[in-house]
Amino acid sequence: MFGGIAGAAHAVDLPADHAEAMLHVYDGGGVRAVGPAVLVRKSLLDKVSLTADYYVDAVSNASIDVVTQASKYSETRQQLDLGLDYAVRDSLIHLSGNKSDEPDYKAQSVGLDVSQEIFGGMTTVSLGFTEGHDDVGQKDVGFFDHANHWQYRLGVTQILTPRWLASANVEAIADEGFLGSPYRAARVFGALVPERDPRTRSSRALKLRAQGDVSDWFTGWGAGQRHVVRAEYRYYWDNWAIKAHTLEFGYSRYFGDAWMADSWLRLNHQTRALFYSDNAETETLYVSRNRQLGTFNSYGLGGRVSYLYAKVPGRYEVKLNGSLELVRFDYQDYTDIRTGKPYAFNGALLQLYLTANF
């Protein structure tokens, strides 16, 4: 919501009929992923909205894990998401299903979310639950294990003033089963051994967000245009002793009725898991050299431009969009064994997409 906040409605509105086609390209850390995505949303009888989203990734992988332990490989991942929204009075019920398929990993999940407007539409409370099941394997072995996931969500969004709103969301996740990678190795006394992760994990996350229209702050440059700022903070912790702090700032500006520019800066810091080790010097029950479980800092700087290509009020609206995000990862306790130095890499994510409301 990038303008002044509208007054309270008497009933929840379904999301608008919408279609989207996107091409995404990610390149960083030896991994390149390219693919299209298509989304279609259509409402029925003003009470039900159906959504279908199909996503493809053609992945070429030569990450540091691969080049130091195996050889470069390529694979394709396909994902299908289906959703149903049902509006009843001041409540919106959302049912979702997800299925993704890779040569050595298959995942599926179902979810239920309910949001309720209270206090005349000034406050929205949401509850959600997702259950997922994965089949894990290796290309040359086949599927040999499973993983189960349960996620619980609670959120509150509050309209503070006609131009400002804030939200708070908390989630709890429980994982059980094979939670590592059959391809990754750990190091113990300098020797490579299969990594051993616990088969259970519980985690929590808290996210706070504030967003406001600050157009009135501009009296010279930019006067007469819409300006929006936002700030987010997320804190994550789990029973593997990982803690992560993520801070993000964003700014959006409209240029007339056709152009919108958006920019953001994201900072993240994570501490390592109890059983993570770059090169373990003692034999333990669990051991991992998965750099995603280590200590690292990451930074993201991104921008997006949107152009209103065509619009017929009350009938349709078509927009052209492009976004680019540059990311940097600096690992504090993961050594690149090729150089003997802490590992770091840069990455970029490009998205080009066409959206239409009708």
WORA-V898295 format. One record per residue. N is the residue number from 0. RES is the residue in one letter. OMEGA is omega in degrees with one decimal (none if undefined). D_FIRST is the distance of its C-alpha to the first C-alpha in Angstrom with 2 decimals. Layout:
# WORA-V898295
[[N & RES & OMEGA & D_FIRST] [N & RES & OMEGA & D_FIRST]]
This chain:
# WORA-V898295
[[0 & M & -170.3 & 0.00] [1 & F & 177.9 & 3.81] [2 & G & 173.8 & 5.92] [3 & G & -175.9 & 7.93] [4 & I & -175.3 & 7.33] [5 & A & 178.0 & 9.42] [6 & G & -176.2 & 12.76] [7 & A & 177.0 & 14.02] [8 & A & -179.4 & 15.08] [9 & H & 178.9 & 18.65] [10 & A & 178.8 & 18.04] [11 & V & 177.5 & 15.67] [12 & D & 173.0 & 14.53] [13 & L & 173.3 & 15.37] [14 & P & -177.8 & 13.18] [15 & A & 172.4 & 13.99] [16 & D & -166.7 & 17.16] [17 & H & 173.4 & 16.53] [18 & A & -176.6 & 18.88] [19 & E & 174.7 & 18.76] [20 & A & -172.4 & 21.69] [21 & M & 168.5 & 21.76] [22 & L & -179.3 & 24.52] [23 & H & 177.5 & 24.33] [24 & V & 174.0 & 27.00] [25 & Y & 178.4 & 27.54] [26 & D & 179.4 & 30.60] [27 & G & 177.4 & 31.65] [28 & G & -179.7 & 34.36] [29 & G & -179.6 & 36.53] [30 & V & 175.3 & 34.04] [31 & R & 179.9 & 32.79] [32 & A & -178.1 & 30.52] [33 & V & 177.0 & 29.78] [34 & G & 177.2 & 28.54] [35 & P & 172.8 & 26.47] [36 & A & 180.0 & 23.83] [37 & V & 178.8 & 23.11] [38 & L & 176.1 & 20.62] [39 & V & 176.1 & 20.91] [40 & R & -179.2 & 19.20] [41 & K & 179.6 & 21.02] [42 & S & 180.0 & 21.03] [43 & L & 173.4 & 24.40] [44 & L & 176.8 & 25.53] [45 & D & 179.6 & 22.05] [46 & K & -173.7 & 22.50] [47 & V & 175.8 & 22.46] [48 & S & -179.4 & 20.36] [49 & L & -178.4 & 22.18] [50 & T & 173.1 & 21.00] [51 & A & -177.0 & 23.31] [52 & D & -179.9 & 22.69] [53 & Y & -170.1 & 25.69] [54 & Y & -179.8 & 25.85] [55 & V & 174.7 & 28.91] [56 & D & 169.0 & 29.95] [57 & A & -170.2 & 33.23] [58 & V & 171.4 & 34.03] [59 & S & -168.7 & 36.79] [60 & N & 170.2 & 37.55] [61 & A & 179.1 & 39.72] [62 & S & -176.7 & 38.03] [63 & I & 176.5 & 40.27] [64 & D & -176.4 & 41.03] [65 & V & -173.3 & 42.23] [66 & V & 179.2 & 44.23] [67 & T & -178.1 & 46.02] [68 & Q & -176.3 & 46.86] [69 & A & 179.8 & 46.85] [70 & S & -179.2 & 46.21] [71 & K & 178.8 & 43.24] [72 & Y & 177.7 & 41.94] [73 & S & 177.3 & 39.52] [74 & E & -179.5 & 37.86] [75 & T & 176.0 & 35.20] [76 & R & 178.0 & 32.57] [77 & Q & -177.6 & 31.05] [78 & Q & 177.3 & 28.29] [79 & L & 177.1 & 27.30] [80 & D & 175.8 & 24.44] [81 & L & -178.9 & 24.49] [82 & G & 176.6 & 22.15] [83 & L & 175.5 & 22.34] [84 & D & 179.1 & 19.85] [85 & Y & -178.7 & 21.54] [86 & A & 176.5 & 20.08] [87 & V & -177.4 & 22.49] [88 & R & -177.3 & 21.84] [89 & D & -177.2 & 19.17] [90 & S & 174.5 & 19.39] [91 & L & -180.0 & 18.13] [92 & I & -177.8 & 20.74] [93 & H & 173.8 & 20.23] [94 & L & -177.1 & 23.39] [95 & S & 174.4 & 23.53] [96 & G & -174.4 & 26.40] [97 & N & 175.8 & 26.88] [98 & K & 177.0 & 29.98] [99 & S & -172.4 & 30.77] [100 & D & 172.1 & 34.17] [101 & E & 179.7 & 35.94] [102 & P & -176.8 & 39.71] [103 & D & 179.6 & 40.00] [104 & Y & 176.9 & 36.91] [105 & K & -177.0 & 35.58] [106 & A & 175.0 & 32.69] [107 & Q & -178.0 & 31.30] [108 & S & 173.6 & 29.06] [109 & V & -177.5 & 27.78] [110 & G & 176.9 & 24.98] [111 & L & 176.9 & 23.89] [112 & D & 178.0 & 20.65] [113 & V & 175.3 & 20.23] [114 & S & -175.2 & 17.34] [115 & Q & 174.7 & 18.27] [116 & E & 178.8 & 16.67] [117 & I & -179.9 & 19.03] [118 & F & 176.4 & 19.76] [119 & G & 179.4 & 18.59] [120 & G & 179.7 & 15.17] [121 & M & -177.9 & 14.43] [122 & T & 175.4 & 15.08] [123 & T & 178.3 & 14.57] [124 & V & -178.6 & 17.38] [125 & S & 176.4 & 17.78] [126 & L & -179.6 & 21.04] [127 & G & 179.5 & 21.98] [128 & F & 176.4 & 25.10] [129 & T & 174.8 & 26.12] [130 & E & -177.7 & 29.72] [131 & G & 179.1 & 30.84] [132 & H & -178.2 & 34.27] [133 & D & 169.4 & 35.40] [134 & D & -174.3 & 38.71] [135 & V & 179.6 & 39.81] [136 & G & 174.3 & 42.61] [137 & Q & -176.7 & 44.22] [138 & K & -175.5 & 45.01] [139 & D & -178.5 & 48.74] [140 & V & -173.8 & 48.97] [141 & G & -178.1 & 46.56] [142 & F & -173.0 & 44.32] [143 & F & -177.9 & 45.84] [144 & D & -175.2 & 43.37] [145 & H & 173.2 & 40.21] [146 & A & 178.7 & 37.19] [147 & N & -175.9 & 35.19] [148 & H & 175.5 & 31.78] [149 & W & -179.3 & 30.14] [150 & Q & 178.8 & 26.64] [151 & Y & -174.9 & 25.42] [152 & R & 174.5 & 21.88] [153 & L & -178.1 & 20.68] [154 & G & 176.7 & 17.30] [155 & V & 175.0 & 15.95] [156 & T & -174.4 & 12.50] [157 & Q & 170.4 & 13.06] [158 & I & -176.9 & 11.48] [159 & L & 178.2 & 13.71] [160 & T & 176.2 & 13.39] [161 & P & -178.0 & 11.58] [162 & R & -175.9 & 9.78] [163 & W & 171.7 & 9.94] [164 & L & -179.7 & 9.48] [165 & A & 178.9 & 11.72] [166 & S & 174.6 & 12.92] [167 & A & -178.8 & 16.34] [168 & N & 176.8 & 17.63] [169 & V & 177.9 & 21.27] [170 & E & 176.7 & 23.14] [171 & A & -176.4 & 26.85] [172 & I & 174.4 & 28.53] [173 & A & 179.8 & 32.20] [174 & D & -179.8 & 33.92] [175 & E & 178.5 & 37.51] [176 & G & -179.8 & 39.79] [177 & F & -172.2 & 40.17] [178 & L & 179.4 & 37.42] [179 & G & 177.6 & 38.88] [180 & S & 179.2 & 39.86] [181 & P & -178.2 & 43.29] [182 & Y & -171.4 & 43.38] [183 & R & 178.3 & 42.70] [184 & A & 172.1 & 45.56] [185 & A & 176.2 & 45.98] [186 & R & 176.1 & 48.65] [187 & V & -175.0 & 51.38] [188 & F & 177.4 & 54.15] [189 & G & -179.7 & 52.99] [190 & A & 178.5 & 53.48] [191 & L & 177.6 & 50.77] [192 & V & 176.7 & 50.40] [193 & P & 179.3 & 47.92] [194 & E & -179.9 & 45.00] [195 & R & 178.8 & 45.03] [196 & D & 172.9 & 41.81] [197 & P & -179.0 & 41.71] [198 & R & 173.7 & 41.01] [199 & T & 178.9 & 38.64] [200 & R & 173.9 & 35.54] [201 & S & -176.0 & 33.16] [202 & S & 179.4 & 30.03] [203 & R & 176.9 & 27.26] [204 & A & 177.2 & 23.89] [205 & L & -179.3 & 21.66] [206 & K & 177.7 & 18.16] [207 & L & -175.9 & 16.47] [208 & R & 174.4 & 13.01] [209 & A & -178.1 & 11.60] [210 & Q & -178.5 & 8.63] [211 & G & 174.7 & 8.92] [212 & D & -176.0 & 9.13] [213 & V & -178.3 & 12.81] [214 & S & -178.9 & 13.78] [215 & D & 180.0 & 16.65] [216 & W & -173.5 & 18.18] [217 & F & -179.8 & 19.24] [218 & T & 178.4 & 22.38] [219 & G & 177.3 & 24.12] [220 & W & 178.0 & 22.75] [221 & G & 179.3 & 19.32] [222 & A & -179.9 & 19.65] [223 & G & 177.0 & 18.09] [224 & Q & -179.7 & 15.22] [225 & R & -179.7 & 11.61] [226 & H & -178.7 & 11.49] [227 & V & 175.1 & 9.09] [228 & V & 178.1 & 10.96] [229 & R & 177.1 & 10.83] [230 & A & -179.5 & 13.92] [231 & E & 172.8 & 15.13] [232 & Y & 179.0 & 18.66] [233 & R & 177.0 & 20.38] [234 & Y & -177.7 & 24.00] [235 & Y & 173.8 & 26.09] [236 & W & 179.1 & 29.73] [237 & D & -177.3 & 32.27] [238 & N & 168.8 & 35.94] [239 & W & 178.7 & 36.91] [240 & A & 176.0 & 36.32] [241 & I & 173.2 & 33.33] [242 & K & -178.1 & 30.77] [243 & A & 177.0 & 27.72] [244 & H & 178.8 & 25.30] [245 & T & -179.4 & 22.12] [246 & L & -178.9 & 20.18] [247 & E & 175.6 & 17.24] [248 & F & -179.9 & 15.74] [249 & G & 178.4 & 13.16] [250 & Y & 179.3 & 12.61] [251 & S & 177.7 & 10.81] [252 & R & 175.9 & 12.38] [253 & Y & 176.1 & 12.53] [254 & F & -175.5 & 16.16] [255 & G & -178.2 & 16.77] [256 & D & -171.6 & 15.34] [257 & A & -171.5 & 16.35] [258 & W & 172.1 & 15.61] [259 & M & 177.3 & 12.84] [260 & A & -177.2 & 14.09] [261 & D & 178.8 & 12.76] [262 & S & -179.9 & 15.23] [263 & W & 176.4 & 15.92] [264 & L & -178.4 & 19.04] [265 & R & 179.3 & 20.07] [266 & L & -177.8 & 23.31] [267 & N & 174.8 & 25.12] [268 & H & -179.7 & 28.53] [269 & Q & 174.1 & 30.44] [270 & T & -171.1 & 33.92] [271 & R & 174.8 & 36.44] [272 & A & -178.8 & 37.61] [273 & L & -173.6 & 40.95] [274 & F & 177.3 & 42.79] [275 & Y & 175.2 & 41.37] [276 & S & 175.9 & 44.02] [277 & D & 177.3 & 44.44] [278 & N & -173.2 & 48.14] [279 & A & 179.4 & 49.29] [280 & E & 173.8 & 52.65] [281 & T & 177.8 & 53.23] [282 & E & -178.4 & 53.13] [283 & T & -179.3 & 50.55] [284 & L & 179.8 & 49.42] [285 & Y & 177.4 & 45.97] [286 & V & -179.0 & 45.31] [287 & S & 172.0 & 42.54] [288 & R & 175.0 & 41.88] [289 & N & -175.1 & 38.42] [290 & R & 177.8 & 36.66] [291 & Q & 175.7 & 33.33] [292 & L & -179.5 & 35.13] [293 & G & 178.5 & 36.37] [294 & T & 179.2 & 35.21] [295 & F & 170.6 & 32.90] [296 & N & 175.5 & 30.29] [297 & S & -176.8 & 27.58] [298 & Y & 177.7 & 25.32] [299 & G & 177.0 & 22.54] [300 & L & -173.9 & 21.39] [301 & G & 177.0 & 19.05] [302 & G & 179.4 & 17.41] [303 & R & 177.2 & 15.68] [304 & V & 179.5 & 16.09] [305 & S & -179.4 & 14.70] [306 & Y & 177.4 & 16.81] [307 & L & -173.4 & 16.48] [308 & Y & -178.8 & 19.99] [309 & A & 179.6 & 20.49] [310 & K & 171.2 & 19.01] [311 & V & -175.4 & 20.85] [312 & P & 179.2 & 18.94] [313 & G & -178.1 & 19.31] [314 & R & -178.8 & 20.79] [315 & Y & 178.6 & 19.01] [316 & E & -177.5 & 16.79] [317 & V & -179.7 & 17.87] [318 & K & 171.7 & 16.41] [319 & L & -174.6 & 18.41] [320 & N & 174.1 & 17.00] [321 & G & 179.0 & 18.90] [322 & S & 177.7 & 18.46] [323 & L & 176.6 & 21.17] [324 & E & 175.8 & 21.45] [325 & L & -177.1 & 24.73] [326 & V & 177.9 & 25.88] [327 & R & 176.6 & 28.97] [328 & F & 175.6 & 30.82] [329 & D & -178.6 & 33.74] [330 & Y & -174.8 & 35.85] [331 & Q & -174.8 & 38.00] [332 & D & 174.7 & 40.52] [333 & Y & -174.0 & 40.59] [334 & T & 170.2 & 43.36] [335 & D & -173.8 & 43.59] [336 & I & 177.0 & 47.16] [337 & R & -176.3 & 47.76] [338 & T & -176.0 & 47.46] [339 & G & -178.5 & 47.81] [340 & K & 175.9 & 44.70] [341 & P & -175.0 & 41.35] [342 & Y & 176.4 & 39.13] [343 & A & 175.9 & 36.05] [344 & F & 175.2 & 34.18] [345 & N & 178.5 & 31.43] [346 & G & 179.0 & 29.12] [347 & A & 176.5 & 26.64] [348 & L & 178.7 & 24.07] [349 & L & 176.9 & 23.42] [350 & Q & 175.2 & 21.14] [351 & L & -176.1 & 21.43] [352 & Y & 178.8 & 19.69] [353 & L & 179.6 & 19.33] [354 & T & 179.6 & 16.62] [355 & A & 169.6 & 17.14] [356 & N & -176.2 & 15.70] [357 & F & none & 18.68]]
